[in-house]
Amino acid sequence: MSKKKRRKKKILSLEAVAILNNMVYVPERNNRTMKQMFEFFKNDTEKTIRKAIGELIDFGYVSVNENGILSVNKNKVSDLSKI
């Protein structure tokens, strides 16, 4: 499914879901830089990780501050439990 179709249907890719799950449930994977994320997910390519994190940012599940720190949007994630 293309990125445009996923966004329209509000469907995250499996890679994005895996990274979000890790960021939510493994505290040392939240509030980290992209480089640190590459180190955590050594079995995936940088391209795959960048794409998945970009998707999470586009959907509003992750934000990036001015220092490049990636953080989970806890308000958005709590909405998932209501589904």
N, C-alpha and C positions, 0 to 999 in steps of 0.2 A: 504494500500500500504506500502510495506516495506521501511525502511530508504534508502536502496541501490537503490531501484527503483525510489523513490522520488528524490534522488540526481541526478540520471542519467537523469531523465526527468525535473530536475530543478523545482520541485513543492514543495512548502512549505506546512506544515500541517496547519490546521485551527488555532491551538493553537499558532504556530509560527507567523502566520499572525496577530493574535490578539495582541500578545505582541509587535511585530514590529510596528503595528499601534499605540499602546499606547505610545511607546517610541518616535515615530516621532511627534505625535500630542499633547501629554501631557508632556510639558517640564520637570516637576518634576519627570518623569519616565525615563529620559535619564541620562546617567552618574551616575549610581547607582551600588551598589554591588548586588550580588546574594541575599544576606539576605534581602536587601531592596526591591528587586523584589518580594520576598515571601510575604512581608508585603503588597505590592500593590495589589497582586493577591490572596487574602485570600480565594476565592472560589475554587482555584485549589490546587492540591497537590504539594509539593516541587518536587516530581519526574516529574510531568507533566511540571512544569516551567523549571526545569533543561534540560529536553529533548528538549523543544521548543527553549530555548536559545542556546543550543548546536547546534541545527539545523540552527539557524540564524548565529551562528559563522561559521559553516561548509560552508554555502552558501555565507559568506562574508558580510552579512548585519549588523552584530554586531561584535565589537572587544572587547578584554579584555586587559587592560593594566597591568603593573607589580604589581599594587596595587589591582587588582581584580575589577576594575571599568568597567562596561559594557557601551559601547557607540555605537550609531548608526553610520554606515559608510554612511555619507551623499552623497558621490559620487555614491555608489552602489544604494542607495534608489532613487536618482534622475534618475537612469537608468530605474526604474520601470515606471515612467511617460511617457517614450518613447514607451512603449509597446502598 
